[in-house]
Amino acid sequence: MSAESTPRPPKGTGPAGRKLWRSILARYEMDEHEMVLLRELVRVVDRLDELHALVARDGLMVDGPGGLDRIHPAAVESRQLAITEARLIAAQDARVAPGTAPASGRGPRVYSLADHRMAR
């Protein structure tokens, strides 16, 4: 996709999400149903960055009720979002076999976990 025709990322997308958005769309053409998943993926990536920043600021353990330490709620939520992230990537990971092209002739449209990790 050329820079001129690349759709804009969702409103409010942060730096990590924008980087992922540009990286994926520079390499792959996507149908609308794939774009829906990509939009959600960039939101998840940005939210994970926010949660990681909270844990970095406050530490993994925080004061809980009765003075007992407990794991930071942001760490718990980031674990859940990491699962969501992996599921969104898996939903996109429907590549055609190497060296082949789909009937449209456009080439592979979908990215893999390796592409995602490189973009981050």
C-alpha positions, 0 to 999 in steps of 0.5 A, spaced: 500 500 500 502 506 498 503 512 503 498 516 500 492 510 500 494 507 507 488 508 511 489 513 517 490 509 524 484 509 529 483 516 532 487 516 539 492 511 537 498 511 540 506 511 538 506 503 538 499 502 535 501 507 529 508 504 528 504 497 528 499 500 523 504 503 518 508 497 518 503 492 517 499 496 512 506 497 508 507 490 507 500 487 506 493 489 503 487 487 507 480 486 506 475 490 511 474 484 516 482 484 516 482 491 518 477 491 523 482 486 527 488 490 525 484 496 528 483 492 535 490 490 535 493 497 535 488 499 541 490 493 545 498 494 543 497 501 546 493 499 552 499 494 553 504 500 553 499 504 558 499 498 563 506 496 562 508 503 564 503 503 570 507 497 573 514 500 571 512 506 575 508 502 581 512 496 581 509 489 580 506 488 587 502 494 591 499 494 597 492 491 598 487 490 603 489 489 610 496 491 608 498 485 605 501 486 598 498 483 592 500 483 584 498 490 581 491 490 577 495 493 571 499 486 571 493 482 571 490 486 566 496 486 561 496 478 562 489 478 559 490 483 554 496 479 552 492 473 550 487 478 546 493 480 542 495 473 541 488 471 539 487 477 534 494 475 531 492 468 530 485 470 527 489 474 522 494 469 521 491 465 515 497 465 510 497 462 503 502 457 502 509 460 501 510 461 493 502 461 492 498 467 491 490 467 493 485 467 487 485 475 487 493 475 485 494 480 491 499 476 495 499 474 502 494 479 506 495 477 513 501 478 518 504 473 523 506 474 530 513 474 527 511 481 523 508 483 529 514 482 534 518 486 529 514 492 528 514 493 536 
